[in-house]
Amino acid sequence: MGLGNDLIADDGVGVLAARALKAGLAGRADVVETAMHGLALLDIFLGYDRAILLDAIQTGKQPPGAVIEINAAELDPVIAPSPHFAGLPEMVALARQLQLDFPKEFRIFAVEVADARTIGGPMTPAVRDAIPQLCARVCEALATWV
């Protein structure tokens, strides 16, 4: 699943990677792109055993374009006033509580971005150049699941 908004500078990197992967993974994996977030994503995951998430991240700890894998088990819960701001830990907890048919395993690949806020802004060249590497990491992850 490619997450993000391709109208906001670097934020669309996950969506663009999903688009790049779609044809090559046809018949092997379902590829979804979405600008939704929070608990709105819950329905998309239903019925799957495993999922790979592709997204932008802005930590300032890596150079723009760095592709990193985030351990889903190490994500902290989001303390927020609404379900809109819920993250993966809250989704997993809710799915388990409701005994939903929800993925047991998640892989998260993120690209360090420089600009995740400029509406209509161009994608940073280093972030755009990271898309093939991000796609390769997804294909490597899928190969371990087959």
C-alpha positions, 0 to 999 in steps of 0.5 A: 500500500502506497500512502501519501498525497502526490499533490504535496511535494515529497509526501506522494513518494509512497503513492508514486512507488505503488504506481510504479509497482502495480503492473509488475506485481499483477497476479502476485500482490494487490497494490493499493495507493491512497491518501487516506490515513488513520482508522480510515485505512482499516477496511483496506487491510481486511482479508489480508494476511500480510501487508507492506506499507510505503510512505514518506517520513521526515525525521531529519536523521537521514538524508532525503532519499534514504530508504529505511525499514521501520519495525512495526512492532516498535511504533509508539501509539499515537496520542491524539484527539481523534481517530483521524490521527490514529496510526498502525498500532491503534489499527492493529489493536482495534482489529484484534479487539474486534477479531477482524481478519487483519494482517498479522505481519506488516513491513513498512518502508519509508523514504526520508523526505525534505518537504512534506508540506508544500502543496503543489511543490515539486518532489525533491530530486533525491526523493524521486530518485529513491523510488526505484530503490523503494520498489526493489525493497518491496520486491525483495520483501515479497520474495521472502513471503512466497 
